Amino acid sequence: MTIAILGGTGPEGSGLAQRWAQAGETVIIGSRDAQRALETASKLSEKIGGASRVSGTENKFACADAEIVVLTVPFEAQAEMLKHVKPALRPGQILVDTTVPLAASVGGKPTRTLGVWQGSAAQQAAELVPEGVVVVAAFHNLAADLLKQEGPVDCDVIVCSDDKQAGKRVRELARRIPGVRALDGGKLENARIIEQITAVLIGLNIRHKGHSGIRITGLPKEAFEN
């Protein structure tokens, strides 16, 4: 599949791009600045080596050629970005929203989240995309620093969506990252809980100077394979 990463020049976006490109996926780095996207893609290709399939372009053009579009921008840029790329999105695409409504977006603390009228940032995204585009919430708790390091990533990814098939595809994509286990987190409305966990993890990282993630215990093996 072809994956477009909007905001792909940032830490989270480029980290996901690196991991998926290493797994053999075709990745398009999206940015407001096409030249910056090209530079990031070139650096990733050089780092990965081999026959890596990474390219870069402006966000709207990145969406046009992708089956899955991953949104990795701060909350304050989410709505503006989705309005910008809306003409390029088409029915049948999956939009993966990684947005966390941190209070830092309005000058508050990064360890707190904002109340979102729709219930969560993911539900806000679902209101902004064209009809027929399925929104899946995922990758909120996967630290950029862990993605950029070598070796397996010690973190589980909880995936929420109202579309079961889309959720399954994103869980499969998450498992392309070594060390990551992916779980069905239920309906998209549950994303509000997953988003809030990120603020807790940020607080842990600040206090203990680490890069924390989450692991879910007590579930059968099959839960991490479906």
Backbone torsions as a table, in degrees:
resi	resn	phi	psi	omega
1	MET	NA	159.5	176.4
2	THR	-104.2	128.2	-175.8
3	ILE	-115.5	122.9	173.4
4	ALA	-99.6	133.6	179.7
5	ILE	-116.6	106.0	179.6
6	LEU	-78.8	131.1	-171.1
7	GLY	76.8	27.3	-172.6
8	GLY	-72.7	-4.9	176.3
9	THR	-87.7	-10.3	178.8
10	GLY	-79.5	174.1	-176.1
11	PRO	-59.4	-48.1	-178.7
12	GLU	-68.3	-47.4	-178.1
13	GLY	-62.1	-46.8	-179.1
14	SER	-69.4	-30.0	176.5
15	GLY	-66.2	-45.4	176.7
16	LEU	-64.1	-41.8	179.1
17	ALA	-58.6	-44.5	-179.7
18	GLN	-60.9	-47.4	-177.1
19	ARG	-64.7	-42.5	-178.4
20	TRP	-72.7	-35.9	176.5
21	ALA	-65.4	-39.1	176.7
22	GLN	-63.3	-28.1	179.2
23	ALA	-84.4	-1.2	176.8
24	GLY	96.0	8.2	178.7
25	GLU	-80.8	155.7	173.8
26	THR	-87.6	122.1	-173.1
27	VAL	-123.1	134.0	174.4
28	ILE	-114.6	117.9	176.9
29	ILE	-80.0	123.8	177.1
30	GLY	-106.3	145.0	178.1
31	SER	-155.9	159.4	172.7
32	ARG	-64.3	-29.7	179.8
33	ASP	-106.4	107.4	-176.9
34	ALA	-59.3	-36.9	-179.6
35	GLN	-65.0	-40.1	178.4
36	ARG	-65.2	-37.5	177.6
37	ALA	-63.1	-43.0	178.9
38	LEU	-62.8	-41.0	179.9
39	GLU	-65.2	-42.0	178.1
40	THR	-64.2	-43.2	178.7
41	ALA	-61.6	-40.7	179.7
42	SER	-63.9	-43.5	179.3
43	LYS	-64.0	-41.4	178.9
44	LEU	-65.5	-42.7	179.4
45	SER	-60.8	-41.4	179.0
46	GLU	-65.4	-40.2	-179.5
47	LYS	-68.6	-42.0	-176.5
48	ILE	-76.3	-41.1	-179.9
49	GLY	73.4	-171.7	178.9
50	GLY	63.8	-146.4	-177.9
51	ALA	-101.0	47.5	-179.5
52	SER	-63.5	143.3	-177.4
53	ARG	-114.3	79.9	-179.4
54	VAL	-125.6	129.2	177.0
55	SER	-132.8	170.6	-179.6
56	GLY	-140.3	145.7	179.3
57	THR	-164.2	179.9	176.7
58	GLU	-66.9	150.1	-172.2
59	ASN	-51.9	-45.4	-176.0
60	LYS	-63.7	-40.8	179.0
61	PHE	-70.0	-32.5	177.9
62	ALA	-62.2	-40.4	-179.7
63	CYS	-63.7	-36.9	-171.3
64	ALA	-60.9	-30.5	-174.0
65	ASP	-104.5	8.4	-171.9
66	ALA	-109.3	149.1	171.7
67	GLU	-86.7	-36.7	178.8
68	ILE	-123.1	129.2	178.6
69	VAL	-113.3	124.3	-177.9
70	VAL	-109.8	121.9	-177.9
71	LEU	-95.6	114.4	-177.0
72	THR	-127.3	57.1	178.9
73	VAL	-117.9	159.5	176.1
74	PRO	-61.8	158.6	-176.5
75	PHE	-57.0	-37.8	-177.0
76	GLU	-66.1	-16.7	-180.0
77	ALA	-104.5	-3.9	-172.9
78	GLN	-60.7	-55.2	-175.6
79	ALA	-63.3	-45.2	179.9
80	GLU	-60.1	-42.6	179.9
81	MET	-63.3	-45.8	-178.2
82	LEU	-66.1	-35.0	176.1
83	LYS	-66.9	-36.1	-179.7
84	HIS	-67.1	-43.7	-174.8
85	VAL	-90.7	-5.3	-176.1
86	LYS	-50.8	-43.1	179.9
87	PRO	-63.0	-21.3	-177.9
88	ALA	-92.3	-13.2	179.2
89	LEU	-81.7	149.4	-176.2
90	ARG	-139.3	155.1	178.4
91	PRO	-56.1	140.2	-179.9
92	GLY	99.5	-18.4	176.6
93	GLN	-76.0	155.5	173.7
94	ILE	-109.8	126.7	173.3
95	LEU	-103.8	117.3	177.6
96	VAL	-95.3	115.8	-177.8
97	ASP	-99.4	120.9	179.3
98	THR	-105.7	8.0	-170.0
99	THR	-68.0	138.2	173.9
100	VAL	-121.4	124.0	-178.3
101	PRO	-78.4	68.7	-179.3
102	LEU	-72.0	144.7	179.2
103	ALA	-65.0	-18.3	177.8
104	ALA	-60.2	-22.6	-179.4
105	SER	-67.3	-18.1	177.6
106	VAL	-121.1	24.3	177.4
107	GLY	88.5	7.5	179.4
108	GLY	-90.8	-163.7	-177.4
109	LYS	-83.5	142.9	178.5
110	PRO	-73.6	-6.5	179.2
111	THR	-94.2	8.2	177.9
112	ARG	-127.7	153.6	177.7
113	THR	-112.9	156.8	177.5
114	LEU	-90.9	153.0	171.3
115	GLY	-77.3	129.6	178.7
116	VAL	-109.2	129.5	-174.5
117	TRP	-53.8	-39.9	-177.9
118	GLN	-75.5	-12.0	-179.8
119	GLY	115.7	-35.8	179.2
120	SER	-159.8	165.2	176.5
121	ALA	-63.4	-36.2	-180.0
122	ALA	-64.9	-40.4	178.4
123	GLN	-69.3	-31.7	174.2
124	GLN	-64.5	-41.9	178.1
125	ALA	-60.4	-40.2	-179.2
126	ALA	-62.4	-29.1	177.6
127	GLU	-78.2	-20.0	-173.3
128	LEU	-97.4	-18.6	-178.3
129	VAL	-85.7	158.9	178.8
130	PRO	-65.3	157.9	177.1
131	GLU	-60.6	136.8	179.5
132	GLY	98.5	-14.7	174.5
133	VAL	-89.3	125.3	-175.8
134	VAL	-94.0	129.8	178.5
135	VAL	-98.2	131.4	176.1
136	VAL	-124.5	133.7	178.6
137	ALA	-99.1	127.8	-178.0
138	ALA	-166.5	165.9	172.6
139	PHE	69.3	16.7	-179.5
140	HIS	-64.7	-36.0	-170.9
141	ASN	-101.8	14.4	-179.1
142	LEU	-97.0	103.7	-173.4
143	ALA	-66.4	138.3	179.2
144	ALA	-59.6	-36.8	-179.3
145	ASP	-64.0	-35.2	177.9
146	LEU	-69.4	-37.6	179.9
147	LEU	-65.8	-35.8	-176.3
148	LYS	-78.4	-19.3	179.5
149	GLN	-76.2	162.6	176.3
150	GLU	-81.9	153.6	175.6
151	GLY	90.8	-179.8	-177.4
152	PRO	-62.9	152.1	177.4
153	VAL	-98.3	122.3	-176.4
154	ASP	-87.3	76.9	-177.4
155	CYS	-163.1	144.7	171.6
156	ASP	-96.8	150.3	177.0
157	VAL	-115.9	123.0	177.7
158	ILE	-98.7	126.2	-172.9
159	VAL	-113.4	126.7	-179.1
160	CYS	-120.6	134.4	178.4
161	SER	-164.3	152.8	174.1
162	ASP	-86.4	-6.5	179.0
163	ASP	-112.4	111.7	-173.6
164	LYS	-62.9	-41.0	-177.8
165	GLN	-67.4	-41.2	178.0
166	ALA	-64.5	-41.9	177.6
167	GLY	-60.1	-40.5	179.0
168	LYS	-63.8	-41.4	179.9
169	ARG	-63.4	-39.1	179.9
170	VAL	-71.7	-34.9	176.1
171	ARG	-64.2	-40.1	176.9
172	GLU	-62.8	-39.2	178.3
173	LEU	-65.9	-40.6	178.4
174	ALA	-60.7	-38.7	-178.3
175	ARG	-72.5	-7.1	174.3
176	ARG	-72.7	-13.4	177.5
177	ILE	-90.8	117.4	-177.8
178	PRO	-54.2	133.3	178.3
179	GLY	92.6	-20.8	-176.9
180	VAL	-81.9	132.5	169.0
181	ARG	-109.2	143.2	-177.7
182	ALA	-120.7	140.4	-176.3
183	LEU	-127.6	146.6	172.8
184	ASP	-76.1	112.9	-178.4
185	GLY	-94.5	7.2	177.7
186	GLY	90.2	-153.9	-174.2
187	LYS	-64.0	160.7	-179.7
188	LEU	-60.2	-30.4	-179.5
189	GLU	-61.3	-23.0	178.5
190	ASN	-72.0	-12.1	179.8
191	ALA	-59.3	-28.1	-178.2
192	ARG	-60.9	-33.2	179.5
193	ILE	-73.8	-43.0	-179.4
194	ILE	-65.0	-39.7	178.7
195	GLU	-60.8	-40.0	-178.1
196	GLN	-68.9	-29.5	178.0
197	ILE	-59.7	-34.0	-179.4
198	THR	-58.3	-41.2	179.3
199	ALA	-63.1	-37.3	177.2
200	VAL	-63.9	-44.0	-179.6
201	LEU	-64.1	-37.9	177.7
202	ILE	-61.8	-41.7	177.1
203	GLY	-61.6	-41.4	177.2
204	LEU	-62.9	-42.5	-179.2
205	ASN	-63.5	-39.1	179.6
206	ILE	-66.1	-45.4	-176.1
207	ARG	-71.5	-37.4	-172.4
208	HIS	-110.5	3.0	176.6
209	LYS	54.6	56.8	-179.2
210	GLY	-137.3	-167.7	178.1
211	HIS	-132.0	75.6	-171.4
212	SER	-75.4	151.5	172.7
213	GLY	-135.1	-168.2	179.0
214	ILE	-124.3	148.5	171.4
215	ARG	-130.4	133.1	178.9
216	ILE	-98.1	129.2	-178.4
217	THR	-115.1	164.8	172.5
218	GLY	85.0	6.0	179.5
219	LEU	-104.4	150.8	177.8
220	PRO	-65.7	157.2	-178.4
221	LYS	-55.8	-35.3	-177.2
222	GLU	-61.3	-26.9	-178.4
223	ALA	-64.4	-25.5	-178.1
224	PHE	-97.5	5.6	-177.1
225	GLU	-116.9	-11.8	-176.7
226	ASN	-95.2	NA	NA
